[in-house]
Amino acid sequence: MKKLEESSTVVSSRHDGLRISLHVYNSWQDVEALLRALSKSLDLLVVDGAVPTRN
């Protein structure tokens, strides 16, 4: 959450995951900005119960 907040992306933490909510008022630019922000945090992605590595 903290990494995304640094890029002015508002998200919320849900249990052990991340909640991202888009709505009709979000533009394509908003979606692209979200995807760019997420792509910069791929090192935090947990796949199949693996523990993320933090650099």
mmCIF file of the N, C-alpha and C atoms, coordinates in Angstrom:
data_MODEL
# 
_entry.id   MODEL 
# 
loop_
_atom_site.group_PDB 
_atom_site.id 
_atom_site.type_symbol 
_atom_site.label_atom_id 
_atom_site.label_alt_id 
_atom_site.label_comp_id 
_atom_site.label_asym_id 
_atom_site.label_entity_id 
_atom_site.label_seq_id 
_atom_site.pdbx_PDB_ins_code 
_atom_site.Cartn_x 
_atom_site.Cartn_y 
_atom_site.Cartn_z 
_atom_site.occupancy 
_atom_site.B_iso_or_equiv 
_atom_site.pdbx_formal_charge 
_atom_site.auth_seq_id 
_atom_site.auth_comp_id 
_atom_site.auth_asym_id 
_atom_site.auth_atom_id 
_atom_site.pdbx_PDB_model_num 
ATOM 1   N N  . MET A 1 1  ? 0.808   -1.181  0.000   1.00 0.00 ? 1  MET A N  1 
ATOM 2   C CA . MET A 1 1  ? 0.000   0.000   0.000   1.00 0.00 ? 1  MET A CA 1 
ATOM 3   C C  . MET A 1 1  ? 0.862   1.260   0.000   1.00 0.00 ? 1  MET A C  1 
ATOM 4   N N  . LYS A 1 2  ? 1.920   1.237   0.781   1.00 0.00 ? 2  LYS A N  1 
ATOM 5   C CA . LYS A 1 2  ? 2.764   2.428   0.893   1.00 0.00 ? 2  LYS A CA 1 
ATOM 6   C C  . LYS A 1 2  ? 3.406   2.790   -0.436  1.00 0.00 ? 2  LYS A C  1 
ATOM 7   N N  . LYS A 1 3  ? 3.864   1.793   -1.190  1.00 0.00 ? 3  LYS A N  1 
ATOM 8   C CA . LYS A 1 3  ? 4.483   2.086   -2.489  1.00 0.00 ? 3  LYS A CA 1 
ATOM 9   C C  . LYS A 1 3  ? 3.478   2.716   -3.441  1.00 0.00 ? 3  LYS A C  1 
ATOM 10  N N  . LEU A 1 4  ? 2.252   2.234   -3.448  1.00 0.00 ? 4  LEU A N  1 
ATOM 11  C CA . LEU A 1 4  ? 1.238   2.792   -4.337  1.00 0.00 ? 4  LEU A CA 1 
ATOM 12  C C  . LEU A 1 4  ? 0.820   4.191   -3.890  1.00 0.00 ? 4  LEU A C  1 
ATOM 13  N N  . GLU A 1 5  ? 0.758   4.412   -2.591  1.00 0.00 ? 5  GLU A N  1 
ATOM 14  C CA . GLU A 1 5  ? 0.419   5.743   -2.092  1.00 0.00 ? 5  GLU A CA 1 
ATOM 15  C C  . GLU A 1 5  ? 1.452   6.778   -2.511  1.00 0.00 ? 5  GLU A C  1 
ATOM 16  N N  . GLU A 1 6  ? 2.708   6.353   -2.636  1.00 0.00 ? 6  GLU A N  1 
ATOM 17  C CA . GLU A 1 6  ? 3.761   7.265   -3.080  1.00 0.00 ? 6  GLU A CA 1 
ATOM 18  C C  . GLU A 1 6  ? 3.483   7.799   -4.481  1.00 0.00 ? 6  GLU A C  1 
ATOM 19  N N  . SER A 1 7  ? 2.765   7.019   -5.283  1.00 0.00 ? 7  SER A N  1 
ATOM 20  C CA . SER A 1 7  ? 2.433   7.463   -6.635  1.00 0.00 ? 7  SER A CA 1 
ATOM 21  C C  . SER A 1 7  ? 1.008   8.021   -6.703  1.00 0.00 ? 7  SER A C  1 
ATOM 22  N N  . SER A 1 8  ? 0.469   8.413   -5.541  1.00 0.00 ? 8  SER A N  1 
ATOM 23  C CA . SER A 1 8  ? -0.879  8.987   -5.438  1.00 0.00 ? 8  SER A CA 1 
ATOM 24  C C  . SER A 1 8  ? -1.975  8.030   -5.897  1.00 0.00 ? 8  SER A C  1 
ATOM 25  N N  . THR A 1 9  ? -1.751  6.733   -5.708  1.00 0.00 ? 9  THR A N  1 
ATOM 26  C CA . THR A 1 9  ? -2.741  5.724   -6.035  1.00 0.00 ? 9  THR A CA 1 
ATOM 27  C C  . THR A 1 9  ? -3.415  5.301   -4.738  1.00 0.00 ? 9  THR A C  1 
ATOM 28  N N  . VAL A 1 10 ? -4.733  5.460   -4.676  1.00 0.00 ? 10 VAL A N  1 
ATOM 29  C CA . VAL A 1 10 ? -5.469  5.143   -3.454  1.00 0.00 ? 10 VAL A CA 1 
ATOM 30  C C  . VAL A 1 10 ? -5.953  3.698   -3.530  1.00 0.00 ? 10 VAL A C  1 
ATOM 31  N N  . VAL A 1 11 ? -5.521  2.901   -2.578  1.00 0.00 ? 11 VAL A N  1 
ATOM 32  C CA . VAL A 1 11 ? -5.940  1.497   -2.462  1.00 0.00 ? 11 VAL A CA 1 
ATOM 33  C C  . VAL A 1 11 ? -6.193  1.221   -0.984  1.00 0.00 ? 11 VAL A C  1 
ATOM 34  N N  . SER A 1 12 ? -6.724  0.043   -0.692  1.00 0.00 ? 12 SER A N  1 
ATOM 35  C CA . SER A 1 12 ? -6.911  -0.327  0.717   1.00 0.00 ? 12 SER A CA 1 
ATOM 36  C C  . SER A 1 12 ? -6.455  -1.763  0.918   1.00 0.00 ? 12 SER A C  1 
ATOM 37  N N  . SER A 1 13 ? -6.084  -2.049  2.138   1.00 0.00 ? 13 SER A N  1 
ATOM 38  C CA . SER A 1 13 ? -5.610  -3.373  2.512   1.00 0.00 ? 13 SER A CA 1 
ATOM 39  C C  . SER A 1 13 ? -6.801  -4.200  2.968   1.00 0.00 ? 13 SER A C  1 
ATOM 40  N N  . ARG A 1 14 ? -6.921  -5.399  2.443   1.00 0.00 ? 14 ARG A N  1 
ATOM 41  C CA . ARG A 1 14 ? -7.977  -6.324  2.832   1.00 0.00 ? 14 ARG A CA 1 
ATOM 42  C C  . ARG A 1 14 ? -7.339  -7.652  3.212   1.00 0.00 ? 14 ARG A C  1 
ATOM 43  N N  . HIS A 1 15 ? -7.372  -7.967  4.498   1.00 0.00 ? 15 HIS A N  1 
ATOM 44  C CA . HIS A 1 15 ? -6.775  -9.189  5.027   1.00 0.00 ? 15 HIS A CA 1 
ATOM 45  C C  . HIS A 1 15 ? -5.317  -9.254  4.590   1.00 0.00 ? 15 HIS A C  1 
ATOM 46  N N  . ASP A 1 16 ? -4.973  -10.204 3.750   1.00 0.00 ? 16 ASP A N  1 
ATOM 47  C CA . ASP A 1 16 ? -3.584  -10.315 3.292   1.00 0.00 ? 16 ASP A CA 1 
ATOM 48  C C  . ASP A 1 16 ? -3.438  -9.873  1.845   1.00 0.00 ? 16 ASP A C  1 
ATOM 49  N N  . GLY A 1 17 ? -4.395  -9.090  1.371   1.00 0.00 ? 17 GLY A N  1 
ATOM 50  C CA . GLY A 1 17 ? -4.362  -8.670  -0.026  1.00 0.00 ? 17 GLY A CA 1 
ATOM 51  C C  . GLY A 1 17 ? -4.536  -7.174  -0.196  1.00 0.00 ? 17 GLY A C  1 
ATOM 52  N N  . LEU A 1 18 ? -4.747  -6.777  -1.419  1.00 0.00 ? 18 LEU A N  1 
ATOM 53  C CA . LEU A 1 18 ? -4.872  -5.379  -1.793  1.00 0.00 ? 18 LEU A CA 1 
ATOM 54  C C  . LEU A 1 18 ? -6.188  -5.203  -2.531  1.00 0.00 ? 18 LEU A C  1 
ATOM 55  N N  . ARG A 1 19 ? -6.950  -4.193  -2.169  1.00 0.00 ? 19 ARG A N  1 
ATOM 56  C CA . ARG A 1 19 ? -8.218  -3.931  -2.847  1.00 0.00 ? 19 ARG A CA 1 
ATOM 57  C C  . ARG A 1 19 ? -8.054  -2.708  -3.732  1.00 0.00 ? 19 ARG A C  1 
ATOM 58  N N  . ILE A 1 20 ? -8.334  -2.912  -5.004  1.00 0.00 ? 20 ILE A N  1 
ATOM 59  C CA . ILE A 1 20 ? -8.295  -1.835  -5.988  1.00 0.00 ? 20 ILE A CA 1 
ATOM 60  C C  . ILE A 1 20 ? -9.688  -1.741  -6.587  1.00 0.00 ? 20 ILE A C  1 
ATOM 61  N N  . SER A 1 21 ? -10.269 -0.567  -6.566  1.00 0.00 ? 21 SER A N  1 
ATOM 62  C CA . SER A 1 21 ? -11.626 -0.402  -7.050  1.00 0.00 ? 21 SER A CA 1 
ATOM 63  C C  . SER A 1 21 ? -11.667 0.694   -8.112  1.00 0.00 ? 21 SER A C  1 
ATOM 64  N N  . LEU A 1 22 ? -12.117 0.329   -9.288  1.00 0.00 ? 22 LEU A N  1 
ATOM 65  C CA . LEU A 1 22 ? -12.287 1.293   -10.376 1.00 0.00 ? 22 LEU A CA 1 
ATOM 66  C C  . LEU A 1 22 ? -13.776 1.552   -10.563 1.00 0.00 ? 22 LEU A C  1 
ATOM 67  N N  . HIS A 1 23 ? -14.107 2.682   -11.106 1.00 0.00 ? 23 HIS A N  1 
ATOM 68  C CA . HIS A 1 23 ? -15.499 3.037   -11.324 1.00 0.00 ? 23 HIS A CA 1 
ATOM 69  C C  . HIS A 1 23 ? -15.629 3.735   -12.668 1.00 0.00 ? 23 HIS A C  1 
ATOM 70  N N  . VAL A 1 24 ? -16.845 3.983   -13.060 1.00 0.00 ? 24 VAL A N  1 
ATOM 71  C CA . VAL A 1 24 ? -17.132 4.581   -14.362 1.00 0.00 ? 24 VAL A CA 1 
ATOM 72  C C  . VAL A 1 24 ? -16.466 5.952   -14.523 1.00 0.00 ? 24 VAL A C  1 
ATOM 73  N N  . TYR A 1 25 ? -16.232 6.660   -13.434 1.00 0.00 ? 25 TYR A N  1 
ATOM 74  C CA . TYR A 1 25 ? -15.629 7.995   -13.529 1.00 0.00 ? 25 TYR A CA 1 
ATOM 75  C C  . TYR A 1 25 ? -14.115 7.958   -13.687 1.00 0.00 ? 25 TYR A C  1 
ATOM 76  N N  . ASN A 1 26 ? -13.486 6.769   -13.561 1.00 0.00 ? 26 ASN A N  1 
ATOM 77  C CA . ASN A 1 26 ? -12.047 6.669   -13.797 1.00 0.00 ? 26 ASN A CA 1 
ATOM 78  C C  . ASN A 1 26 ? -11.780 6.703   -15.295 1.00 0.00 ? 26 ASN A C  1 
ATOM 79  N N  . SER A 1 27 ? -10.742 7.424   -15.670 1.00 0.00 ? 27 SER A N  1 
ATOM 80  C CA . SER A 1 27 ? -10.383 7.530   -17.084 1.00 0.00 ? 27 SER A CA 1 
ATOM 81  C C  . SER A 1 27 ? -9.359  6.448   -17.443 1.00 0.00 ? 27 SER A C  1 
ATOM 82  N N  . TRP A 1 28 ? -9.104  6.311   -18.745 1.00 0.00 ? 28 TRP A N  1 
ATOM 83  C CA . TRP A 1 28 ? -8.060  5.377   -19.192 1.00 0.00 ? 28 TRP A CA 1 
ATOM 84  C C  . TRP A 1 28 ? -6.708  5.792   -18.629 1.00 0.00 ? 28 TRP A C  1 
ATOM 85  N N  . GLN A 1 29 ? -6.508  7.090   -18.474 1.00 0.00 ? 29 GLN A N  1 
ATOM 86  C CA . GLN A 1 29 ? -5.257  7.579   -17.894 1.00 0.00 ? 29 GLN A CA 1 
ATOM 87  C C  . GLN A 1 29 ? -5.115  7.109   -16.443 1.00 0.00 ? 29 GLN A C  1 
ATOM 88  N N  . ASP A 1 30 ? -6.235  7.071   -15.703 1.00 0.00 ? 30 ASP A N  1 
ATOM 89  C CA . ASP A 1 30 ? -6.207  6.554   -14.329 1.00 0.00 ? 30 ASP A CA 1 
ATOM 90  C C  . ASP A 1 30 ? -5.803  5.080   -14.308 1.00 0.00 ? 30 ASP A C  1 
ATOM 91  N N  . VAL A 1 31 ? -6.378  4.315   -15.209 1.00 0.00 ? 31 VAL A N  1 
ATOM 92  C CA . VAL A 1 31 ? -6.077  2.882   -15.283 1.00 0.00 ? 31 VAL A CA 1 
ATOM 93  C C  . VAL A 1 31 ? -4.614  2.666   -15.669 1.00 0.00 ? 31 VAL A C  1 
ATOM 94  N N  . GLU A 1 32 ? -4.130  3.426   -16.648 1.00 0.00 ? 32 GLU A N  1 
ATOM 95  C CA . GLU A 1 32 ? -2.730  3.310   -17.055 1.00 0.00 ? 32 GLU A CA 1 
ATOM 96  C C  . GLU A 1 32 ? -1.789  3.696   -15.923 1.00 0.00 ? 32 GLU A C  1 
ATOM 97  N N  . ALA A 1 33 ? -2.139  4.729   -15.164 1.00 0.00 ? 33 ALA A N  1 
ATOM 98  C CA . ALA A 1 33 ? -1.316  5.141   -14.024 1.00 0.00 ? 33 ALA A CA 1 
ATOM 99  C C  . ALA A 1 33 ? -1.289  4.038   -12.965 1.00 0.00 ? 33 ALA A C  1 
ATOM 100 N N  . LEU A 1 34 ? -2.420  3.399   -12.733 1.00 0.00 ? 34 LEU A N  1 
ATOM 101 C CA . LEU A 1 34 ? -2.480  2.286   -11.785 1.00 0.00 ? 34 LEU A CA 1 
ATOM 102 C C  . LEU A 1 34 ? -1.585  1.139   -12.252 1.00 0.00 ? 34 LEU A C  1 
ATOM 103 N N  . LEU A 1 35 ? -1.680  0.783   -13.512 1.00 0.00 ? 35 LEU A N  1 
ATOM 104 C CA . LEU A 1 35 ? -0.860  -0.313  -14.036 1.00 0.00 ? 35 LEU A CA 1 
ATOM 105 C C  . LEU A 1 35 ? 0.631   0.011   -13.967 1.00 0.00 ? 35 LEU A C  1 
ATOM 106 N N  . ARG A 1 36 ? 0.994   1.248   -14.246 1.00 0.00 ? 36 ARG A N  1 
ATOM 107 C CA . ARG A 1 36 ? 2.402   1.657   -14.112 1.00 0.00 ? 36 ARG A CA 1 
ATOM 108 C C  . ARG A 1 36 ? 2.873   1.530   -12.668 1.00 0.00 ? 36 ARG A C  1 
ATOM 109 N N  . ALA A 1 37 ? 2.037   1.988   -11.732 1.00 0.00 ? 37 ALA A N  1 
ATOM 110 C CA . ALA A 1 37 ? 2.393   1.909   -10.315 1.00 0.00 ? 37 ALA A CA 1 
ATOM 111 C C  . ALA A 1 37 ? 2.516   0.456   -9.867  1.00 0.00 ? 37 ALA A C  1 
ATOM 112 N N  . LEU A 1 38 ? 1.599   -0.387  -10.304 1.00 0.00 ? 38 LEU A N  1 
ATOM 113 C CA . LEU A 1 38 ? 1.665   -1.810  -9.944  1.00 0.00 ? 38 LEU A CA 1 
ATOM 114 C C  . LEU A 1 38 ? 2.897   -2.475  -10.540 1.00 0.00 ? 38 LEU A C  1 
ATOM 115 N N  . SER A 1 39 ? 3.247   -2.113  -11.767 1.00 0.00 ? 39 SER A N  1 
ATOM 116 C CA . SER A 1 39 ? 4.404   -2.735  -12.417 1.00 0.00 ? 39 SER A CA 1 
ATOM 117 C C  . SER A 1 39 ? 5.706   -2.406  -11.691 1.00 0.00 ? 39 SER A C  1 
ATOM 118 N N  . LYS A 1 40 ? 5.731   -1.299  -10.968 1.00 0.00 ? 40 LYS A N  1 
ATOM 119 C CA . LYS A 1 40 ? 6.927   -0.930  -10.208 1.00 0.00 ? 40 LYS A CA 1 
ATOM 120 C C  . LYS A 1 40 ? 7.013   -1.680  -8.879  1.00 0.00 ? 40 LYS A C  1 
ATOM 121 N N  . SER A 1 41 ? 5.953   -2.423  -8.528  1.00 0.00 ? 41 SER A N  1 
ATOM 122 C CA . SER A 1 41 ? 5.912   -3.128  -7.245  1.00 0.00 ? 41 SER A CA 1 
ATOM 123 C C  . SER A 1 41 ? 5.779   -4.636  -7.417  1.00 0.00 ? 41 SER A C  1 
ATOM 124 N N  . LEU A 1 42 ? 6.164   -5.150  -8.566  1.00 0.00 ? 42 LEU A N  1 
ATOM 125 C CA . LEU A 1 42 ? 6.023   -6.587  -8.814  1.00 0.00 ? 42 LEU A CA 1 
ATOM 126 C C  . LEU A 1 42 ? 6.838   -7.427  -7.845  1.00 0.00 ? 42 LEU A C  1 
ATOM 127 N N  . ASP A 1 43 ? 7.882   -6.855  -7.255  1.00 0.00 ? 43 ASP A N  1 
ATOM 128 C CA . ASP A 1 43 ? 8.691   -7.603  -6.293  1.00 0.00 ? 43 ASP A CA 1 
ATOM 129 C C  . ASP A 1 43 ? 7.907   -7.935  -5.029  1.00 0.00 ? 43 ASP A C  1 
ATOM 130 N N  . LEU A 1 44 ? 6.775   -7.271  -4.806  1.00 0.00 ? 44 LEU A N  1 
ATOM 131 C CA . LEU A 1 44 ? 5.951   -7.522  -3.620  1.00 0.00 ? 44 LEU A CA 1 
ATOM 132 C C  . LEU A 1 44 ? 4.837   -8.533  -3.888  1.00 0.00 ? 44 LEU A C  1 
ATOM 133 N N  . LEU A 1 45 ? 4.706   -8.974  -5.132  1.00 0.00 ? 45 LEU A N  1 
ATOM 134 C CA . LEU A 1 45 ? 3.653   -9.907  -5.514  1.00 0.00 ? 45 LEU A CA 1 
ATOM 135 C C  . LEU A 1 45 ? 3.864   -11.258 -4.870  1.00 0.00 ? 45 LEU A C  1 
ATOM 136 N N  . VAL A 1 46 ? 2.818   -11.789 -4.255  1.00 0.00 ? 46 VAL A N  1 
ATOM 137 C CA . VAL A 1 46 ? 2.887   -13.119 -3.643  1.00 0.00 ? 46 VAL A CA 1 
ATOM 138 C C  . VAL A 1 46 ? 2.166   -14.084 -4.586  1.00 0.00 ? 46 VAL A C  1 
ATOM 139 N N  . VAL A 1 47 ? 2.874   -15.129 -4.990  1.00 0.00 ? 47 VAL A N  1 
ATOM 140 C CA . VAL A 1 47 ? 2.309   -16.125 -5.890  1.00 0.00 ? 47 VAL A CA 1 
ATOM 141 C C  . VAL A 1 47 ? 2.320   -17.482 -5.179  1.00 0.00 ? 47 VAL A C  1 
ATOM 142 N N  . ASP A 1 48 ? 1.158   -18.131 -5.155  1.00 0.00 ? 48 ASP A N  1 
ATOM 143 C CA . ASP A 1 48 ? 1.047   -19.472 -4.574  1.00 0.00 ? 48 ASP A CA 1 
ATOM 144 C C  . ASP A 1 48 ? 1.561   -19.550 -3.148  1.00 0.00 ? 48 ASP A C  1 
ATOM 145 N N  . GLY A 1 49 ? 1.257   -18.562 -2.334  1.00 0.00 ? 49 GLY A N  1 
ATOM 146 C CA . GLY A 1 49 ? 1.636   -18.589 -0.924  1.00 0.00 ? 49 GLY A CA 1 
ATOM 147 C C  . GLY A 1 49 ? 3.085   -18.293 -0.639  1.00 0.00 ? 49 GLY A C  1 
ATOM 148 N N  . ALA A 1 50 ? 3.852   -17.931 -1.641  1.00 0.00 ? 50 ALA A N  1 
ATOM 149 C CA . ALA A 1 50 ? 5.269   -17.592 -1.436  1.00 0.00 ? 50 ALA A CA 1 
ATOM 150 C C  . ALA A 1 50 ? 5.385   -16.277 -0.676  1.00 0.00 ? 50 ALA A C  1 
ATOM 151 N N  . VAL A 1 51 ? 6.422   -16.130 0.071   1.00 0.00 ? 51 VAL A N  1 
ATOM 152 C CA . VAL A 1 51 ? 6.669   -14.900 0.815   1.00 0.00 ? 51 VAL A CA 1 
ATOM 153 C C  . VAL A 1 51 ? 7.442   -13.934 -0.073  1.00 0.00 ? 51 VAL A C  1 
ATOM 154 N N  . PRO A 1 52 ? 6.959   -12.672 -0.199  1.00 0.00 ? 52 PRO A N  1 
ATOM 155 C CA . PRO A 1 52 ? 7.664   -11.717 -1.060  1.00 0.00 ? 52 PRO A CA 1 
ATOM 156 C C  . PRO A 1 52 ? 9.027   -11.354 -0.502  1.00 0.00 ? 52 PRO A C  1 
ATOM 157 N N  . THR A 1 53 ? 9.952   -11.063 -1.406  1.00 0.00 ? 53 THR A N  1 
ATOM 158 C CA . THR A 1 53 ? 11.270  -10.597 -0.981  1.00 0.00 ? 53 THR A CA 1 
ATOM 159 C C  . THR A 1 53 ? 11.272  -9.083  -1.043  1.00 0.00 ? 53 THR A C  1 
ATOM 160 N N  . ARG A 1 54 ? 11.831  -8.455  -0.053  1.00 0.00 ? 54 ARG A N  1 
ATOM 161 C CA . ARG A 1 54 ? 11.880  -6.995  -0.020  1.00 0.00 ? 54 ARG A CA 1 
ATOM 162 C C  . ARG A 1 54 ? 13.329  -6.555  -0.145  1.00 0.00 ? 54 ARG A C  1 
ATOM 163 N N  . ASN A 1 55 ? 13.574  -5.686  -1.111  1.00 0.00 ? 55 ASN A N  1 
ATOM 164 C CA . ASN A 1 55 ? 14.946  -5.202  -1.345  1.00 0.00 ? 55 ASN A CA 1 
ATOM 165 C C  . ASN A 1 55 ? 15.215  -3.948  -0.583  1.00 0.00 ? 55 ASN A C  1 
# 
